Amino acid sequence: MKPNAMKAKLLAGEPALGCSVMIPSPHVVEMLGALGFDWVLIDCEHGTISLESVELMAMAADAAGITAIARPPTNRHEDISRMMDRGVGGVQVPHVNTAEDARRAVSAVRFGPGALRGLAAGTRAESYGYGPGGQAAFAEASNAESLVIVQLEHEEAIRNADAIIAVEGVDVFFIGPSDLSQSMGHPGEPGAAPVRAAIEATLAKIRAAGRIAGHPASAGTVQGVIEAGALYIYTHVPRLLEAGAKGFLNAARPA
């Protein structure tokens, strides 16, 4: 497994900027790499991306020199491990509400005694079995380089934040404002006062524990997200298209 430049950046305390893609398109991944993003989120929870497309998009990310992170459709260990076998650099696991959920996510990514991830021969992640050192070397490299990101996106997760943040093996604790706002009774209003207070308090807990925080952003909010202490940050392809389209159409059709 290749060194994970994105993980190195996060460990150095530098923001890693990504973009979420919900449609099966290696071409979009290539473009994001050419535009200068550090990583791409391959979203299988909300999008139309199959396992085969995850693999192709991970190939495109490798070719473009950026890191592929996959969001599995559920937090089940089977779904997580299938993403890892496609050769992505890590997973962003949805709906992690307890410390046990977080430990199960780690176990689905890392190899070792009692791990939930199977060590299968011939996967793309293992360079199809052609890499030097065989499976033992691959398992060691994968454990060192893979990223485990857990999503805190429900009121229950916020209540259990201290215990979740203490789980060893988790690299990033990502706060999902959309689902959190819904869970707290303010659907579609992540800026509602109770939701913002919960987000800010949880970000502070993550930073105080010396762990890495994640949060989505737009061009208008990204600086504030960085100032709040998040390092794992991404936007969405529709937001990029919206900004580019508005700029073009406003220039062509001035008011």
Secondary structure, 3 states (H helix, E strand, C coil): CCCCHHHHHHHCCCCEEEEEECCCCHHHHHHHHHHCCCEEEEECCCCCCCHHHHHHHHHHHHHHCCEEEEECCCCCHHHHHHHHHCCCCEEEECCCCCHHHHHHHHHHHCCCCCCCCCCCCCCHHHHHHCCCCHHHHHHHHHHHHCEEEEEECCHHHHHCHHHHHCCCCCCEEEECHHHHHHHCCCCCCCCCHHHHHHHHHHHHHHHHCCCEEEEECCCCCHHHHHHCCEEEEEEEHHHHHHHHHHHHHHHHCCC
